[in-house]
Amino acid sequence: MQKKTLFLILFIALKMVLQFVVVNPIYELHRDEYLHLDQAHHLAWGFHSVPPLTSFFSYIIFQLGNSYFWIKFFPALFGALTIMMVWKTVNLLKGNLFACSLAAIALIFSPFLRINLLYQPNSFDVLSWTLVYYFLVRFVKENNYKWLYLAAVGFALGFLNKYNIIFCAVGLLPALLLSPLRRHLAKPQFYLALLLALLLISPNLIWQFQHNFPVFRHLKELNETQLVHVSRLDFLAEQFKFFLGSLIILVAAFIGFFNYRPFRPYRILALAYLFTLLVFVALRAKGYYALGLYPILIAFGSCYLGILTEKKRALRYVLMAIVLLLFVPVAWIALPLKTPGQYVRDAAAHRPFSEHRWEDGKYYPISQDFADMLGWEELAYKVDAAYRLQKDRSNLLVLCDNYGQAGAINYFTKNEGLIANSFNADYANWIDLSKPIHTVIWVMEAGSDSEKVNALFADVTVLGEVDYPYAREKGTKIMLLKAPRTDINALLKREQAKMAD
């Protein structure tokens, strides 16, 4: 076995192990993960929240037993594959073992350690961007159109996973026009590659058309509730903070593009980075949307530093140490290593970076992602208990205010026949209103207007609520609603139709 191959295996093993050990066992799955896991039972070519690829992975996870291990395995795998593609890029550029190792260390000890913790489309999103850029590098180097077709496949897979990869194409287009590669715009193979990508994503486009393009409603909702609170300056600052330890590698990449002759044919990547960032800034994107830009730059930067340090071997160890040492303080903030109580105490002591901005624009003593990983099993247990108390379940509906509640209940429930529903996200399309409903177990978010319940039901009982002090769902009530004053089915069908508009 070659030395490089052995090192690659060791780095991938380290990556996979770390993804499991950097999470304090007090945390549960994230609210988004429960939704994605439920999609396995509703396979389709599209969803209100995401394209279809995640549901395919969820189906595999379900067949494997739906355990915590497999749920966490897939995002870790996608992170490991990203490292492998970067390693292959460095090899393609004739980088040495140091360059490969520096790139691997920079990727392992980076924001990707947090991104790859959660079973969300983000991990595969970064991988798909990396695939597109890798195949582009191969195309530039070899002038073989098969790499352009593979780049189209990489884009299509990314599109079927998360629409964010559209910005990869948006950034590449003006970069292509300004680079010598624009000569390929006159070649039929370029348009065949575009046609291939269109053909592969067409099932999702057809689904979007058949359902009145819910992606646009989702984007509108996202812009009104989350992106409106995003500062453009904060977005740029986050790009700096994300890769503080690897900043010298990224700077080296840009210097190499313009100062090292073998890298000059790849300047399109530098231009694509700048154009993509400009688009993200203009649209007030969240900082992590741009993470797919960085693995390929780390490959080039590591390779160039390997050349610059050829006769300064001691400096190589310094560069690796910088990446590791600067990541350590970030890890205590960005990773769920501490208990929620410890994070709250840090914020009370006004420690640096101990306050976290949530998507509502306000600051809290615990990360929103961490708060979204608490209280779910407690909620499911209390809903299960409420469900078991009901002797007649034939006309009972379990209705939740949000997708996290519904997904968590469906994941944890021990009651056969209990299916939690919601009019939030994809659940609005899955709710079954074919039977008459006389009783409702309503899982109501804290702060919801409970007065409307008394107008609809004569018998209203609060059976319990989520008590976990640091959970985002703290205060969520489990309510038993009986003796409807109106036609509940008709009311719910109108609500479902409104969500479908």
C-alpha positions in Angstrom: 0.0 0.0 0.0 1.3 3.4 -0.9 2.1 5.8 1.9 -0.3 8.4 0.5 -3.2 5.9 0.4 -2.4 4.8 4.0 -2.5 8.4 5.2 -5.8 9.0 3.4 -7.4 6.0 5.1 -6.2 7.2 8.5 -7.5 10.7 7.9 -10.9 9.4 6.8 -11.1 7.1 9.8 -10.2 10.0 12.1 -13.0 12.1 10.4 -15.6 9.3 10.8 -14.7 8.8 14.5 -14.7 12.5 15.4 -18.2 13.0 14.0 -19.5 10.6 16.7 -17.4 11.7 19.7 -17.7 15.5 19.5 -21.4 15.4 20.5 -22.3 15.4 24.2 -24.7 12.4 24.7 -27.2 14.8 26.4 -28.2 16.0 23.0 -30.8 14.3 20.8 -31.4 14.6 17.1 -32.1 18.0 15.5 -35.6 19.0 14.6 -34.7 19.0 10.9 -33.4 15.4 11.1 -36.8 14.1 12.3 -38.5 15.7 9.3 -36.0 14.2 6.9 -36.3 10.8 8.5 -40.1 10.9 8.1 -39.7 11.6 4.3 -38.6 8.0 4.0 -42.3 7.0 4.3 -43.5 9.5 1.7 -41.0 9.0 -1.2 -41.6 11.5 -4.0 -39.7 13.5 -6.6 -40.0 16.6 -4.4 -41.0 18.1 -1.1 -42.0 21.5 0.2 -38.8 21.8 2.2 -36.1 20.0 0.1 -35.5 18.2 -3.2 -35.9 14.4 -3.2 -32.4 13.0 -2.6 -32.5 13.2 1.2 -35.6 11.1 1.3 -33.8 8.4 -0.6 -31.0 8.4 2.0 -33.7 8.3 4.7 -35.2 5.2 3.1 -31.8 3.5 3.3 -31.4 4.5 6.9 -34.9 3.2 7.7 -34.1 -0.1 6.1 -30.9 -0.3 8.2 -32.9 0.1 11.4 -33.3 3.9 11.7 -30.7 3.9 14.5 -28.7 6.9 15.8 -25.6 5.3 14.3 -26.9 5.2 10.7 -28.5 8.7 11.0 -25.1 10.1 11.9 -23.1 7.9 9.5 -24.3 9.4 6.3 -23.4 13.1 6.9 -20.1 11.8 8.2 -19.6 9.7 5.1 -20.3 12.8 2.9 -17.7 14.7 4.8 -15.2 11.9 4.4 -15.9 11.8 0.6 -15.3 15.5 0.4 -11.9 15.0 2.0 -11.2 12.2 -0.5 -12.1 14.5 -3.5 -9.9 17.2 -2.2 -7.1 14.7 -1.7 -7.5 13.6 -5.3 -7.4 17.2 -6.4 -4.1 17.8 -4.7 -2.7 14.6 -6.3 -3.9 15.8 -9.7 -2.0 19.1 -9.1 1.1 16.9 -8.2 1.0 17.9 -4.6 3.1 16.0 -2.1 2.1 14.1 1.0 2.4 17.3 3.1 0.0 19.1 0.8 -2.5 16.2 1.0 -2.2 16.0 4.8 -2.5 19.8 5.3 -5.7 19.8 3.2 -7.1 16.9 5.1 -6.4 18.5 8.5 -7.8 21.8 7.3 -11.1 20.1 6.3 -11.4 17.9 9.4 -10.8 20.7 11.9 -13.1 23.2 10.3 -16.8 24.2 10.2 -17.4 20.9 8.3 -17.0 19.1 11.7 -20.2 20.8 12.8 -22.0 20.6 9.4 -21.3 16.9 9.2 -22.9 16.3 12.6 -26.4 16.7 11.4 -28.4 14.7 9.0 -29.4 17.6 6.8 -28.8 18.3 3.0 -25.8 20.5 3.9 -23.2 17.8 4.0 -24.0 16.4 0.6 -24.4 20.0 -0.7 -20.7 20.7 0.1 -19.7 17.4 -1.5 -21.6 18.2 -4.7 -20.0 21.6 -5.0 -16.6 19.9 -4.5 -17.5 17.3 -7.2 -18.4 20.0 -9.7 -15.2 21.9 -9.1 -13.0 18.7 -9.2 -14.5 17.6 -12.5 -13.9 21.2 -13.8 -10.3 21.0 -12.8 -10.0 17.6 -14.6 -11.6 19.2 -17.7 -9.2 22.1 -17.7 -6.2 19.8 -17.2 -7.1 17.1 -19.8 -9.5 18.9 -22.2 -11.6 15.8 -22.2 -15.4 16.4 -22.4 -16.2 13.4 -20.3 -15.2 15.5 -17.2 -17.7 18.2 -18.3 -20.4 15.6 -18.5 -19.5 14.3 -15.0 -19.6 17.9 -13.7 -23.1 18.1 -15.1 -23.9 14.9 -13.1 -22.4 16.3 -10.0 -24.5 19.5 -10.4 -27.7 17.4 -11.0 -27.1 15.4 -7.8 -26.5 18.6 -5.9 -29.7 20.1 -7.3 -31.7 17.0 -6.3 -30.2 17.4 -2.8 -30.4 21.1 -2.2 -31.2 24.0 -4.5 -28.3 26.0 -3.1 -26.0 24.5 -5.8 -27.7 26.8 -8.3 -25.4 29.5 -6.9 -22.4 27.4 -7.8 -23.6 27.6 -11.5 -24.4 31.3 -11.1 -20.9 32.1 -9.9 -19.3 29.9 -12.6 -21.1 31.5 -15.6 -19.5 35.0 -15.5 -16.2 33.4 -14.5 -16.4 31.2 -17.6 -17.1 34.3 -19.8 -14.1 36.0 -18.4 -11.7 33.0 -18.8 -10.1 31.4 -21.8 -12.5 28.5 -21.3 -15.2 30.6 -23.0 -14.1 29.1 -26.3 -16.0 26.0 -25.2 -19.3 27.9 -25.4 -19.1 27.4 -29.2 -18.7 23.6 -28.8 -21.8 21.3 -28.9 -20.4 19.3 -26.0 -21.0 22.2 -23.7 -24.7 22.2 -24.5 -24.9 18.5 -24.3 -23.6 18.7 -20.8 -26.3 21.3 -20.0 -28.9 19.1 -21.5 -27.7 16.1 -19.4 -28.0 18.2 -16.2 -31.5 19.3 -17.3 -32.5 15.8 -18.1 -31.4 14.5 -14.7 -33.1 17.2 -12.7 -36.3 17.2 -14.8 -38.3 14.8 -12.5 -38.0 17.3 -9.7 -38.8 20.2 -12.1 -41.9 18.4 -13.2 -42.9 17.7 -9.6 -42.4 21.4 -8.8 -44.7 22.4 -11.8 -47.4 19.9 -10.8 -47.4 21.3 -7.2 -47.4 25.0 -8.2 -43.7 25.5 -7.4 -43.7 25.2 -3.6 -40.0 26.1 -3.7 -40.8 29.7 -4.3 -43.2 29.8 -1.4 -40.5 28.2 0.8 -38.0 30.8 -0.4 -40.4 33.6 0.3 -41.1 32.3 3.8 -37.3 31.9 4.4 -36.6 35.4 3.2 -39.4 36.9 5.4 -38.7 35.0 8.6 -34.9 34.4 8.5 -32.8 36.1 5.8 -34.3 39.5 6.6 -32.4 39.3 9.9 -29.1 38.5 8.1 -26.5 41.3 7.9 -24.3 41.4 4.8 -21.3 42.4 6.9 -22.0 39.5 9.2 -22.0 37.1 6.2 -18.6 38.3 5.2 -17.3 38.2 8.7 -18.5 34.6 9.0 -16.4 33.6 6.0 -13.4 34.9 7.8 -14.3 33.2 11.1 -15.2 29.9 9.5 -11.7 29.2 8.3 -9.6 31.3 10.7 -7.1 28.5 11.2 -6.9 27.8 7.4 -6.8 31.5 6.4 -3.2 31.2 5.3 -4.1 28.2 3.1 -6.9 30.2 1.4 -4.6 33.2 0.8 -2.0 30.9 -0.6 -4.6 29.5 -3.1 -5.3 33.0 -4.5 -1.6 33.9 -4.7 -1.0 30.6 -6.5 -3.7 31.3 -9.1 -1.9 34.5 -10.1 1.7 33.8 -9.2 2.3 30.1 -9.9 2.3 29.4 -13.6 0.8 25.8 -13.4 -2.2 27.2 -11.5 -3.0 29.9 -14.0 -5.3 27.8 -16.1 -7.5 27.4 -13.0 -8.1 31.0 -12.3 -11.7 30.4 -13.2 -12.1 29.1 -9.7 -10.9 32.3 -8.1 -13.3 34.3 -10.3 -16.2 31.9 -9.5 -15.5 32.3 -5.7 -15.7 36.1 -6.0 -18.8 36.1 -8.2 -20.6 33.6 -6.0 -19.8 35.6 -2.8 -21.2 38.7 -4.4 -24.4 37.0 -5.2 -24.7 35.6 -1.7 -24.0 39.1 -0.2 -26.6 40.7 -2.4 -29.3 38.1 -1.4 -28.4 38.3 2.4 -27.5 34.6 2.5 -26.6 32.8 5.6 -22.9 32.3 6.1 -22.9 28.5 5.7 -24.5 28.7 2.3 -21.0 29.5 0.9 -19.2 26.6 2.5 -19.1 24.6 -0.7 -16.7 27.1 -2.2 -13.8 26.3 0.2 -12.7 22.6 -0.2 -11.4 23.2 -3.7 -9.6 26.3 -2.6 -8.0 24.4 0.3 -6.7 21.9 -2.2 -5.0 24.6 -4.3 -3.7 26.5 -1.2 -2.3 23.3 0.4 -0.6 22.3 -2.8 1.0 25.8 -3.2 2.2 25.8 0.4 3.7 22.4 -0.2 5.8 23.9 -3.0 6.8 27.0 -1.0 7.9 24.9 2.0 9.9 22.4 0.1 13.1 23.5 1.7 11.6 24.6 5.0 10.3 21.4 6.5 9.9 22.7 10.0 7.5 25.4 8.7 5.2 22.6 7.6 4.7 21.4 11.1 4.0 25.0 12.1 1.3 25.4 9.5 -0.4 22.2 10.7 -0.2 23.3 14.3 -1.8 26.7 13.4 -4.8 25.0 11.9 -5.2 22.7 15.0 -4.5 25.4 17.7 -6.8 28.0 16.2 -9.6 25.4 15.9 -9.5 24.4 19.6 -11.2 27.5 21.1 -13.7 27.5 18.2 -14.6 23.9 18.9 -15.8 24.7 22.4 -18.2 27.2 20.9 -19.3 25.6 17.7 -19.6 22.0 18.7 -22.0 20.5 21.2 -19.3 19.4 23.6 -20.6 21.0 26.7 -23.9 20.5 28.4 -26.6 23.2 27.8 -26.2 24.4 31.4 -22.5 25.0 30.8 -23.2 27.2 27.8 -25.8 29.1 29.7 -23.3 29.7 32.6 -20.6 30.8 30.1 -23.1 33.4 28.7 -24.0 34.6 32.3 -20.2 35.1 32.9 -20.0 37.1 29.7 -17.4 34.9 28.2 -16.3 35.8 24.6 -18.6 34.5 21.9 -20.9 33.0 24.5 -24.0 34.6 22.9 -25.6 33.1 19.8 -27.8 34.8 17.2 -30.8 32.8 16.2 -32.7 33.1 12.9 -35.1 35.6 14.5 -32.2 38.0 14.8 -32.1 37.9 18.6 -29.2 36.6 20.8 -29.5 33.7 23.2 -27.1 31.9 25.6 -27.2 28.6 23.6 -26.9 27.9 19.9 -30.2 27.5 18.1 -29.0 24.2 16.7 -28.2 23.0 20.2 -31.6 24.1 21.5 -33.2 22.3 18.6 -31.5 19.1 19.8 -33.3 19.0 23.2 -36.7 18.0 24.6 -37.9 15.8 21.8 -37.9 12.5 23.6 -39.7 14.1 26.5 -42.4 15.5 24.2 -42.9 12.1 22.4 -43.2 10.3 25.8 -45.9 12.7 27.0 -47.8 12.5 23.7 -47.6 8.7 23.9 -49.0 8.7 27.4 -51.9 11.0 26.3 -52.6 8.7 23.3 -52.7 5.6 25.5 -55.3 7.2 27.7 -57.8 7.4 24.9 -60.1 4.4 24.7 -61.5 5.3 21.3 -58.8 6.2 18.8 -60.7 5.7 15.6 -61.6 9.4 15.4 -58.5 10.9 17.0 -56.0 13.2 15.3 -52.6 14.1 16.7 -51.9 17.6 15.4 -48.6 19.5 15.9 -47.7 23.1 15.4 -44.4 22.4 13.7 -42.6 19.7 11.7 -40.1 19.0 14.5 -42.8 18.0 16.9 -44.5 15.8 14.4 -41.2 14.2 13.2 -40.0 13.5 16.7 -43.2 12.0 17.9 -43.3 9.7 14.8 -39.6 8.7 15.4 -40.0 7.9 19.2 -43.5 6.7 19.5 -44.1 3.2 21.0 -47.8 3.2 20.1 -48.7 1.4 16.9 -51.1 3.5 14.9 -50.0 6.8 16.4 -49.2 9.2 13.5 -48.4 12.8 14.3 -49.5 15.4 11.7 -49.0 19.0 11.1 -49.8 21.8 8.6 -46.2 22.9 8.7 -43.7 22.1 5.9 -44.2 18.7 4.1 -46.7 17.4 6.7 -49.4 19.5 5.1 -49.3 17.2 2.1 -49.3 14.0 4.2 -52.1 14.6 6.7 -55.1 12.2 6.3 -58.5 13.8 6.8 -60.6 11.1 5.3 -62.1 9.9 8.6 -64.4 12.1 10.8 -62.4 13.7 13.7 -64.0 14.1 17.1 -60.9 14.2 19.3 -57.6 16.0 18.8 -54.3 15.8 20.7 -52.9 19.2 19.9 -49.2 19.8 20.5 -49.1 23.6 20.8 -46.0 25.7 20.7 -45.4 28.0 23.7 -46.8 31.4 22.8 -49.6 30.1 20.5 -53.0 31.6 20.8 -55.0 29.0 22.8 -58.2 31.1 22.8 -59.2 29.8 19.4 -59.2 26.3 20.9 -62.0 27.1 23.3 -64.1 28.5 20.4 -63.7 25.2 18.5 -64.0 22.6 21.4 -66.2 22.5 24.5 -63.8 20.2 26.4 -60.2 21.4 26.6 -57.7 19.8 28.9 -53.9 20.5 29.3 -52.3 17.1 29.8 -48.7 18.3 30.1 -45.9 20.4 28.6 -42.2 20.2 27.7 -40.2 21.1 30.8 -36.6 20.8 29.6 -35.2 24.2 30.5 -32.9 24.8 27.5 -35.0 23.2 24.7 -36.4 25.5 22.1 -39.6 23.6 22.6 -39.8 24.4 26.3 -43.3 25.3 27.2 -44.9 23.3 24.4 -48.2 22.0 25.7 -50.0 18.7 25.0 -53.7 19.5 24.9 -56.7 17.1 24.7 -59.6 18.6 22.7 -63.0 17.0 22.8 -66.6 17.9 22.0 -66.1 19.9 18.8 -68.4 22.9 18.4 -68.0 22.9 14.6 -67.2 20.6 11.7 -63.5 20.0 12.4 -62.9 18.1 9.2 -64.1 20.9 7.1 -62.0 23.4 9.1 -58.8 21.3 8.7 -59.4 20.7 5.0 -59.6 24.5 4.5 -56.4 24.9 6.4 -54.7 22.2 4.2 -56.0 23.9 1.0 -54.6 27.2 2.2 -51.2 25.6 2.8 -51.3 24.1 -0.7 -52.0 27.5 -2.4 
